[in-house]
Amino acid sequence: PASTTSASPSVSADVPQLCVLNAGSISGLASEVTDDLKAKGFQTAEPANLATSSITENTIFYDSGQQKAAEEVAKALGGDASIDERPSSFTECSDGLPVIVVTR
């Protein structure tokens, strides 16, 4: 039988770990989105809340060379997340892709 620990073939190997951060007022949203992305084969960190944020829409930040990975995550989320280059002031999830969620 096939191993259940291998990543889903629909996720590229070059997608870094995702950090889902809740920047909205919906309790448990980061946890829900983390479970959803995990079920789709993405590597995810523990979900967390983003305490200080001027982010008002679902956003994925990427570092140099990660835009394709960010687009893949946006597609998995249903395509309604904006994709922006990570601001230098945004230090959370330094080794991965921050996925900031505000709404479902």
C-alpha positions as CSV (number, residue, x, y, z in Angstrom):
1,P,0.0,0.0,0.0
2,A,1.1,3.6,-0.7
3,S,2.5,5.5,2.2
4,T,0.2,8.1,3.7
5,T,3.1,10.3,4.9
6,S,4.1,11.4,1.5
7,A,3.0,14.9,0.4
8,S,0.1,15.2,-2.0
9,P,1.4,15.2,-5.6
10,S,-0.5,18.4,-6.3
11,V,1.9,20.3,-4.0
12,S,5.3,21.2,-5.4
13,A,8.3,20.2,-3.4
14,D,9.6,23.8,-3.4
15,V,6.7,25.1,-1.4
16,P,8.1,26.1,2.0
17,Q,6.3,25.5,5.3
18,L,3.3,27.7,5.7
19,C,2.5,29.8,8.8
20,V,-1.2,30.6,8.9
21,L,-1.8,33.7,10.9
22,N,-5.2,35.0,11.9
23,A,-5.4,38.8,11.4
24,G,-9.2,39.0,11.6
25,S,-11.9,38.6,14.3
26,I,-13.0,35.1,13.4
27,S,-11.9,32.9,16.3
28,G,-10.2,29.7,15.2
29,L,-9.8,30.8,11.6
30,A,-6.1,30.2,11.4
31,S,-6.6,26.7,12.8
32,E,-9.3,25.9,10.3
33,V,-7.2,27.1,7.4
34,T,-4.1,25.2,8.7
35,D,-6.1,22.0,8.8
36,D,-7.4,22.7,5.3
37,L,-4.0,23.3,3.8
38,K,-2.5,20.3,5.7
39,A,-5.2,18.1,4.2
40,K,-4.2,19.4,0.7
41,G,-0.6,18.2,1.4
42,F,1.1,21.4,2.5
43,Q,3.6,21.5,5.4
44,T,2.2,23.8,8.0
45,A,3.5,25.3,11.3
46,E,1.3,25.8,14.3
47,P,-1.5,28.3,13.5
48,A,-1.2,31.6,15.4
49,N,-2.8,35.1,15.7
50,L,-1.2,38.1,14.2
51,A,-1.4,40.7,17.0
52,T,-0.4,43.8,15.2
53,S,-1.7,44.1,11.7
54,S,-2.9,46.5,9.2
55,I,-3.8,43.7,6.9
56,T,-7.4,43.7,5.9
57,E,-7.6,40.8,3.4
58,N,-6.3,37.3,3.1
59,T,-2.7,37.8,2.0
60,I,0.3,35.5,1.3
61,F,3.7,37.1,1.7
62,Y,6.6,35.6,-0.3
63,D,10.3,36.2,-0.3
64,S,12.5,36.3,-3.4
65,G,12.0,33.1,-5.5
66,Q,8.8,32.1,-3.7
67,Q,6.1,33.8,-5.8
68,K,5.2,30.5,-7.6
69,A,4.8,28.8,-4.3
70,A,2.7,31.6,-3.0
71,E,0.4,31.4,-6.1
72,E,0.0,27.6,-5.4
73,V,-1.1,28.3,-1.9
74,A,-3.5,31.0,-3.0
75,K,-5.0,28.6,-5.5
76,A,-5.4,26.0,-2.7
77,L,-7.2,28.6,-0.6
78,G,-9.7,29.2,-3.4
79,G,-7.9,32.0,-5.2
80,D,-9.2,34.9,-3.1
81,A,-5.9,35.7,-1.3
82,S,-3.7,38.5,-2.5
83,I,0.0,37.7,-3.1
84,D,2.5,40.3,-2.0
85,E,6.2,40.5,-1.6
86,R,7.0,40.3,2.1
87,P,7.6,43.7,3.7
88,S,10.9,44.0,5.4
89,S,9.1,44.9,8.6
90,F,7.2,41.6,8.6
91,T,9.4,39.2,10.6
92,E,7.0,36.4,11.5
93,C,7.5,33.0,9.8
94,S,10.9,34.0,8.5
95,D,11.7,30.5,7.2
96,G,8.3,29.9,5.5
97,L,5.4,31.5,3.7
98,P,3.1,33.6,6.0
99,V,-0.5,33.0,5.1
100,I,-2.5,35.8,6.7
101,V,-6.2,35.1,7.0
102,V,-8.9,37.6,7.8
103,T,-12.0,36.0,6.3
104,R,-13.2,32.6,5.2
